[in-house]
Amino acid sequence: MKDEQPSFTASWVAGWRGLGHLLGDAQIADDPFGARFGGRWAEALARAGAHPALRAGLIRLPQIANWVGYMQVRTRLIDDQLRSFLAAGGRQVVILGAGYDCRAARFAALLAGARVFEIDHPATQARKRAVLDGAGASPVVRYVAWHFERRALGELPAALAELGLDVARPTLTIWEGVTMYLSPAAIDATVAAVRGLGGDGSRLVFNYLTRQALERPRGLARVAAAAVARVGEPFTFGWDPAELPAWMAARGWRLTIDRDLAVAAGELLPAAVAARVEASNRHIAVATVG
Ligand SMILES: C[S@@+](CC[C@H](N)C(=O)[O-])C[C@H]1O[C@@H](n2cnc3c(N)ncnc32)[C@H](O)[C@@H]1O
């Protein structure tokens, strides 16, 4: 990403995450802060979507259905992981490359008594805090500014331990929308560092591009790859799903879930919207310790 600028892609995905109400009764995730982070275009769509007649027309537009549907499924699957971790008694959550992920605010009641740490690029994090302040939201979060390619990730467990993370207890790490932007070395260092963030019962939830999508993007995926490259945040990394279980096992993780987002869209969204979601070769995966 461009070095001292807040992430553009973080604001793009947050904007779409804030537009779930365009699905009306079929909405499966809600982010009341997302449109603010998206900026004017997202706020204008959010206002238009408050009118039922306009909403029905907007969600028929292919690009709108694609982005709203994709972000609804991605958000919902990760929200479900957060709920399940908390229901199992987990009380430590680390959000890596948090961007404008507002789970700390969206799940404030469920997270009462839990510790949430957000790690991100300093510029993106500063904008997030300013926008949330402007919205009058003050989730209980320990913010940690970190440049993944500059500061050794091996230092992360000790840095978070100093801020109150108990690395012997289960930790849920959410790594959403980040893996595709990192170098292979940063991916390896991150997965090793996250392994040091918690004990048995820890989970890592992340989404990724398949290597096939990275090397031979087609259709809207090709347009997306060109667009992110133009804004200085090119896709750089993908996994082959067939190799991921062994790759994770070699690093101390057991891959327990690996879902193709297009398949999940077919299960969770109305058929007309799911058909527009260009999500094949995008996955959400969960790895666990112990
Ligand atoms: C597409 S955004 C995803 C944000 C959020 N997790 C979400 O899904 O909405 C990518 C995030 O990775 C962060 N990021 C990218 N490269 C980074 C780096 N080298 N160091 C720290 N953060 C980085 C950006 O600041 C941004 O918040």
The ligand as an SDF file (V2000), in Angstrom:
LIG
                    3D

 27 29  0  0  0  0  0  0  0  0999 V2000
   -8.3380   -4.5260    2.4890 C   0  0  0  0  0  0  0  0  0  0  0  0
   -7.8710   -3.8420    4.0080 S   0  0  0  0  0  0  0  0  0  0  0  0
   -8.7790   -4.9160    5.0590 C   0  0  0  0  0  0  0  0  0  0  0  0
   -9.1840   -4.2690    6.3300 C   0  0  0  0  0  0  0  0  0  0  0  0
  -10.1130   -5.0690    7.2310 C   0  0  0  0  0  0  0  0  0  0  0  0
   -9.4530   -6.2020    7.8210 N   0  0  0  0  0  0  0  0  0  0  0  0
  -11.3480   -5.4550    6.4850 C   0  0  0  0  0  0  0  0  0  0  0  0
  -11.4550   -6.6260    6.0580 O   0  0  0  0  0  0  0  0  0  0  0  0
  -12.2150   -4.6330    6.3180 O   0  0  0  0  0  0  0  0  0  0  0  0
   -6.1870   -4.2820    4.2530 C   0  0  0  0  0  0  0  0  0  0  0  0
   -5.6320   -3.8370    5.5940 C   0  0  0  0  0  0  0  0  0  0  0  0
   -4.2940   -4.2870    5.6900 O   0  0  0  0  0  0  0  0  0  0  0  0
   -3.5130   -3.2420    6.2170 C   0  0  0  0  0  0  0  0  0  0  0  0
   -2.1510   -3.3720    5.6770 N   0  0  0  0  0  0  0  0  0  0  0  0
   -1.7910   -3.6030    4.3800 C   0  0  0  0  0  0  0  0  0  0  0  0
   -0.4480   -3.6230    4.2890 N   0  0  0  0  0  0  0  0  0  0  0  0
    0.0200   -3.3840    5.5310 C   0  0  0  0  0  0  0  0  0  0  0  0
    1.3180   -3.3050    6.0950 C   0  0  0  0  0  0  0  0  0  0  0  0
    2.4030   -3.4450    5.3440 N   0  0  0  0  0  0  0  0  0  0  0  0
    1.4340   -3.0540    7.4190 N   0  0  0  0  0  0  0  0  0  0  0  0
    0.3480   -2.9210    8.1900 C   0  0  0  0  0  0  0  0  0  0  0  0
   -0.9150   -3.0010    7.7240 N   0  0  0  0  0  0  0  0  0  0  0  0
   -1.0630   -3.2330    6.4120 C   0  0  0  0  0  0  0  0  0  0  0  0
   -4.1680   -1.9580    5.7450 C   0  0  0  0  0  0  0  0  0  0  0  0
   -3.8640   -0.8420    6.5820 O   0  0  0  0  0  0  0  0  0  0  0  0
   -5.6310   -2.3400    5.7800 C   0  0  0  0  0  0  0  0  0  0  0  0
   -6.2250   -2.0130    6.9980 O   0  0  0  0  0  0  0  0  0  0  0  0
  1  2  1  0
  2  3  1  0
  2 10  1  0
  3  4  1  0
  4  5  1  0
  5  6  1  0
  5  7  1  0
  7  8  2  0
  7  9  1  0
 10 11  1  0
 11 12  1  0
 11 26  1  0
 12 13  1  0
 13 14  1  0
 13 24  1  0
 14 15  1  0
 14 23  1  0
 15 16  2  0
 16 17  1  0
 17 18  1  0
 17 23  2  0
 18 19  1  0
 18 20  2  0
 20 21  1  0
 21 22  2  0
 22 23  1  0
 24 25  1  0
 24 26  1  0
 26 27  1  0
M  CHG  2   2   1   9  -1
M  END
$$$$
